[in-house]
């Protein structure tokens, strides 16, 4: 369709970390009606995980505008005038989603036309299912990344008597890339067989377990000197992503003596997968990206198959294995039925069609003359001991309005304010990565 006849769609994405910005911005493009020209305005929620410029560049998603805000500043921006945005994507942790939903409900009170509100999860949902879902209830669309998630989401909502009509099945928006065709031994000198371990910031937590995984990865490199063994890291020391990383592998590896065929890598996960022959992880969403491209994928069982690790999500996948098995040459074969229920390994048109239902719903809602007010399940009546605390963390009162003393309307912070904010973040990260582990070790004495 010629650009001149396409409808312009303005979308606002509010994200609180690099991974959620990636999910939110890519989701905005995936679910927008195909005939629309999209203007994407990005808002980064100010907090401990606000992405750095390097992290944003690594994500590789471009926005027409991008700025940092508090929740109150975002709500004031969205409440300024009617008709500025068509769709709002909330790519946030559950509590922040709930706070913004109540804030938007207050800001749009009395409006017949308002933007559609979309939210969901950045990857595998392996913990706090009910808590996270109910905190997201109230959005027009709650996206489920697979058939399995859609079924679970509806069960939770219906089980508490909440409307489950918002649950919409899609797929992870960042899947893609060429399908794996196998390693070519004839091209060994140009590209050796490559094993990639996709690290996670918070899984596992203990120094003992993280050191164990690093030692086994380095041991695999020594055992197979003809292979390239890569440790794929999400963030550099001092940066935060969706989860806090108290013991970065970069620091642990300084005490090791890795061989020449072992190294650390950063960058876009898709680009790393372009040269991967075996992907190994504990429970990272990278496993789903790898499976989608039919790359041999291993979810480690060395530390047990436990809810705390998230690898229990992969029970039935056929991908669970240990380092002992991998060192001996074992290669798991994924179960096709399990993989299909996760919305992966469905390349080409099948993958693109995974977003059709969301596009149809959005098209229909945008055409409606009037939309009902946002109606989260949690209210001062249904959760009087829980909701006020969630709202207060974002300077909102029980009615969704700003509390006295909340941050002023959006403005460029002064140099002093920027310096103080940067110093506060640095102190927080130092406390998380240096002071807290020392205190815990002292407590164990």
C-alpha positions in Angstrom: 0.0 0.0 0.0 1.4 3.5 -0.9 2.6 5.4 2.2 0.2 8.2 1.4 -2.8 6.0 2.0 -1.6 4.3 5.1 -3.1 5.3 8.5 -0.6 6.9 10.9 -0.6 5.1 14.3 1.1 6.7 17.2 2.3 4.3 19.9 3.9 5.0 23.3 6.1 2.4 24.9 6.9 2.7 28.6 9.8 0.3 29.7 11.9 -0.1 32.8 14.9 -2.1 31.6 16.7 -2.9 28.4 15.1 -6.3 27.9 11.6 -4.9 28.5 12.3 -2.0 26.1 13.3 -4.6 23.5 10.1 -6.6 24.1 7.9 -3.5 24.2 9.2 -1.8 21.1 9.3 -4.9 19.0 5.8 -5.9 20.2 4.5 -2.5 19.2 5.7 -3.1 15.7 4.4 -6.7 15.6 0.9 -6.0 16.8 0.2 -2.8 14.9 -2.2 -3.2 11.9 -0.1 -3.9 8.9 -1.5 -1.0 6.9 -0.4 1.5 9.5 2.7 3.8 9.5 3.9 3.7 13.1 5.3 6.6 15.1 7.0 5.1 18.2 7.6 7.3 21.2 9.7 5.6 23.9 9.6 6.4 27.6 12.1 4.8 30.0 10.9 4.5 33.6 13.5 6.0 35.9 14.8 3.4 38.4 17.6 1.0 39.2 17.4 -0.8 35.8 17.0 2.2 33.5 19.1 1.1 30.5 22.3 2.8 29.6 23.1 4.2 26.1 25.2 1.1 25.4 22.4 -1.3 26.4 19.9 0.6 24.2 22.3 0.4 21.3 22.7 -3.3 21.8 19.0 -3.8 21.7 19.0 -2.3 18.2 15.5 -0.9 18.2 15.0 2.7 17.1 12.3 5.0 18.3 11.1 8.4 16.9 11.7 9.8 20.4 13.1 8.4 23.6 13.3 10.0 27.1 13.5 9.1 30.7 10.5 9.7 33.0 9.0 8.9 36.3 5.6 7.2 36.5 3.9 10.5 37.4 5.6 12.4 34.5 4.5 9.7 32.1 0.9 9.9 33.4 0.9 13.6 33.0 2.2 13.3 29.5 -0.5 10.8 28.6 -3.2 12.8 30.2 -2.4 16.1 28.5 -4.9 15.9 25.6 -7.1 13.5 23.9 -6.1 11.8 20.6 -2.3 12.0 20.9 -1.7 8.3 21.2 -3.6 5.3 19.7 -1.8 2.5 21.7 0.2 2.4 24.9 2.5 -0.6 25.6 3.5 -1.1 29.2 6.7 -3.1 29.2 7.2 -3.1 33.0 7.4 -5.2 36.1 4.0 -6.2 37.4 3.7 -3.7 40.2 4.6 -0.8 37.9 2.0 -2.0 35.3 -0.7 -2.0 38.0 0.3 1.5 39.2 0.3 3.0 35.7 -3.1 1.3 34.9 -4.7 3.0 37.9 -2.9 6.3 37.1 -4.2 6.1 33.5 -7.7 5.3 34.6 -7.6 8.5 36.7 -6.0 10.6 33.9 -8.5 9.5 31.3 -11.6 9.7 33.6 -14.6 10.8 31.6 -13.1 10.3 28.2 -15.1 8.5 25.5 -12.0 7.8 23.4 -8.7 6.8 25.0 -5.6 4.9 23.8 -5.6 1.1 24.0 -3.4 -0.3 26.7 -1.3 -3.4 26.0 1.0 -5.3 28.4 2.6 -8.8 28.8 5.8 -10.6 29.7 9.2 -10.3 28.2 9.8 -14.1 28.2 9.3 -17.3 30.0 6.8 -17.0 32.9 8.2 -19.5 35.5 7.5 -17.8 38.8 4.8 -15.7 40.6 2.2 -16.5 37.9 -0.9 -15.4 39.8 0.8 -12.4 41.3 2.3 -11.1 38.1 -0.9 -11.7 36.1 -3.3 -10.0 38.5 -1.0 -7.0 38.6 -1.3 -6.8 34.8 -5.1 -7.2 34.8 -6.9 -4.2 33.6 -5.1 -3.7 30.3 -7.1 -4.0 27.1 -4.7 -6.7 25.9 -2.6 -9.0 28.1 -0.3 -10.8 25.6 0.6 -14.4 26.1 3.7 -15.5 24.3 2.5 -19.1 23.6 -0.6 -21.3 23.6 0.5 -22.7 26.9 0.7 -19.3 28.5 -2.6 -18.2 27.1 -4.3 -21.2 28.7 -2.6 -20.6 32.1 -3.4 -16.9 32.0 -7.1 -17.5 31.4 -7.3 -20.1 34.1 -5.8 -17.6 36.7 -8.2 -14.8 35.7 -11.3 -17.0 35.6 -10.3 -18.6 38.8 -10.5 -15.3 40.7 -13.6 -14.1 38.9 -11.7 -11.6 36.7 -12.5 -10.9 33.1 -10.2 -13.1 30.9 -11.2 -11.5 27.6 -8.0 -9.4 27.5 -5.7 -12.5 27.2 -4.4 -12.6 23.6 -2.1 -15.3 22.3 0.9 -14.0 20.3 4.6 -15.1 20.3 7.8 -13.6 21.5 8.4 -10.6 19.2 12.2 -11.1 18.8 12.2 -14.6 17.3 13.7 -14.9 13.9 16.9 -15.4 12.0 18.0 -18.2 9.7 17.3 -21.8 10.6 20.4 -23.8 11.7 21.7 -26.1 9.0 24.4 -27.8 10.9 28.2 -27.2 11.4 30.4 -27.6 8.3 33.6 -29.4 9.3 35.1 -28.4 5.9 34.9 -24.7 7.0 36.4 -25.4 10.5 39.2 -22.9 10.0 36.8 -20.1 9.0 34.3 -20.8 11.8 35.0 -23.5 14.4 32.2 -25.4 16.2 30.8 -22.9 18.7 29.3 -23.5 22.1 27.5 -20.6 23.7 26.5 -20.4 27.4 23.7 -17.8 27.8 24.2 -16.4 31.3 21.4 -14.9 33.4 21.8 -12.1 35.9 19.9 -13.7 38.8 20.0 -17.4 38.1 21.7 -19.1 39.9 22.2 -16.6 42.8 25.0 -18.1 44.9 28.7 -17.7 44.3 29.2 -21.4 44.6 26.7 -22.3 41.9 27.9 -19.5 39.5 31.5 -20.5 40.0 30.5 -24.2 39.3 28.9 -23.2 36.0 31.9 -21.1 35.0 34.3 -23.9 35.9 32.3 -26.4 33.8 32.2 -24.1 30.9 35.9 -23.5 31.0 36.4 -27.2 31.5 34.4 -27.9 28.3 36.7 -25.4 26.5 39.8 -27.3 27.7 38.3 -30.7 26.8 37.5 -29.5 23.3 40.3 -27.2 22.2 39.1 -27.2 18.6 35.8 -25.5 19.7 35.1 -21.9 20.4 33.4 -21.6 23.8 31.6 -18.3 24.5 30.1 -16.9 27.6 27.3 -14.6 26.5 26.7 -11.8 29.0 23.6 -9.5 29.2 25.3 -6.5 30.8 28.6 -5.1 31.8 29.6 -4.5 35.5 27.7 -1.5 36.9 24.8 -1.9 34.5 21.5 -3.6 35.4 19.0 -5.4 33.4 15.6 -6.9 34.3 17.1 -8.6 37.3 19.9 -7.6 39.7 23.2 -9.3 39.2 25.2 -9.4 42.5 28.0 -11.7 41.2 28.9 -10.8 37.6 30.7 -13.6 35.7 33.2 -10.9 34.6 34.5 -10.7 38.1 34.4 -14.5 38.7 36.4 -15.2 35.5 39.2 -13.0 36.8 40.1 -15.7 39.3 40.0 -18.4 36.7 42.6 -19.3 34.0 40.5 -19.9 30.9 42.1 -21.3 27.7 42.5 -19.3 24.5 39.3 -20.8 22.9 37.2 -19.3 25.8 36.0 -15.7 25.8 33.3 -13.4 26.9 30.9 -11.8 24.4 28.2 -9.2 24.5 25.9 -7.9 21.8 22.6 -8.8 20.2 21.5 -12.4 21.0 20.4 -13.0 17.4 23.8 -12.1 16.1 25.5 -14.5 18.6 23.1 -17.2 17.5 24.1 -16.7 13.9 27.4 -18.5 14.8 26.1 -20.9 17.4 26.2 -24.7 17.1 25.1 -25.5 20.6 23.3 -23.2 23.0 23.5 -23.9 26.7 21.7 -22.2 29.5 19.9 -22.6 32.9 16.5 -21.2 31.9 17.1 -18.1 29.7 14.6 -17.0 27.1 17.6 -17.4 24.7 16.7 -21.1 24.8 13.4 -20.3 23.0 15.2 -18.1 20.5 17.6 -21.0 19.8 14.9 -23.6 19.5 13.0 -21.3 17.1 16.0 -21.4 14.9 16.4 -25.2 15.4 19.9 -24.8 17.0 20.8 -27.7 19.3 19.7 -26.4 22.8 20.5 -27.6 26.3 18.9 -26.6 29.5 21.2 -27.6 32.3 20.1 -30.0 35.0 23.4 -29.9 37.0 22.0 -27.8 39.8 18.7 -29.6 39.9 15.4 -29.1 38.0 13.9 -26.5 40.4 11.4 -23.7 40.4 14.0 -21.4 41.8 16.1 -21.8 38.7 13.2 -21.7 36.2 14.4 -24.8 34.4 11.3 -26.6 35.5 9.6 -24.7 32.7 11.5 -27.0 30.3 10.2 -30.3 31.7 8.9 -32.3 28.8 11.0 -30.3 26.3 13.6 -33.0 25.8 16.3 -30.3 26.3 17.4 -31.1 29.9 20.9 -32.4 30.2 24.1 -32.1 32.3 27.6 -30.9 31.6 28.8 -34.5 32.0 26.5 -35.5 29.2 27.5 -32.6 27.0 31.2 -33.3 27.5 30.6 -36.8 26.4 29.0 -35.6 23.1 25.2 -35.9 24.0 22.9 -33.6 22.0 19.3 -33.4 23.2 16.4 -33.6 20.6 13.5 -31.3 21.4 10.0 -32.6 21.7 8.1 -31.1 18.8 4.7 -31.0 20.6 6.3 -29.2 23.6 8.1 -26.8 21.3 4.9 -26.0 19.4 3.1 -25.1 22.6 5.8 -22.6 23.3 5.2 -20.7 20.1 8.6 -21.4 18.7 10.1 -23.4 15.8 7.3 -22.0 13.6 9.3 -19.9 11.1 8.1 -17.9 8.1 4.4 -17.3 7.6 3.4 -19.4 10.6 5.4 -17.1 12.9 4.0 -13.9 11.4 0.5 -15.2 11.7 1.0 -15.6 15.5 0.3 -11.8 15.8 -2.8 -11.8 13.6 -5.3 -12.1 16.5 -3.7 -9.2 18.3 -3.8 -7.1 15.2 -7.5 -7.9 14.6 -8.4 -7.0 18.2 -6.5 -3.7 18.1 -8.1 -2.8 14.7 -11.5 -3.5 16.1 -10.9 -1.5 19.3 -9.5 1.4 17.5 -12.6 1.6 15.3 -14.9 1.6 18.3 -16.7 4.9 19.1 -16.2 4.5 22.8 -14.1 2.3 25.1 -15.0 1.3 28.6 -12.8 2.7 31.5 -9.8 0.7 32.5 -10.9 -1.8 35.2 -8.1 -3.6 37.0 -9.0 -6.5 39.2 -7.2 -4.9 42.2 -9.1 -2.0 43.7 -9.2 -0.4 47.1 -12.1 -2.8 47.8 -10.7 -6.1 46.5 -7.1 -5.5 47.8 -7.1 -2.8 50.4 -4.0 -4.1 52.1 -2.0 -4.6 49.0 -2.8 -2.0 46.3 -2.1 1.2 48.2 1.6 0.1 48.8 2.0 -0.7 45.1 0.6 2.7 44.1 2.6 4.6 46.7 5.9 3.2 45.4 5.2 5.2 42.2 4.0 8.3 44.1 0.3 7.6 43.5 -2.5 7.6 46.0 -5.3 5.1 46.4 -7.4 6.9 43.7 -4.5 6.7 41.1 -3.8 10.5 41.5 -0.3 11.9 42.3 0.6 12.0 46.0 1.6 15.4 47.5 5.3 15.9 46.7 5.3 13.7 43.6 7.8 14.7 40.9 6.9 17.8 39.0 5.8 17.7 35.4 8.3 16.5 32.8 11.3 18.7 32.4 15.0 18.4 31.6 16.7 17.7 35.0 19.3 20.2 36.1 23.0 19.2 35.9 23.0 18.9 39.7 20.0 16.6 39.7 21.6 14.5 37.0 24.8 14.2 39.0 22.9 13.3 42.2 20.8 10.7 40.3 23.9 9.1 38.8 25.7 9.0 42.1 22.7 7.4 43.8 22.5 4.7 41.1 26.2 4.0 41.5 25.8 3.7 45.3 22.8 1.4 44.9 24.7 -0.8 42.5 27.8 -0.9 44.7 25.6 -1.9 47.6 24.0 -4.7 45.6 27.2 -6.1 44.0 29.7 -5.5 46.8 28.2 -4.7 50.2 25.2 -7.1 50.3 27.3 -10.2 49.5 29.8 -9.4 52.2 27.0 -8.9 54.8 25.5 -12.2 53.8 28.8 -14.0 54.1 29.3 -12.5 57.6 25.9 -13.7 58.5 26.9 -17.2 57.6 29.9 -17.3 60.0 
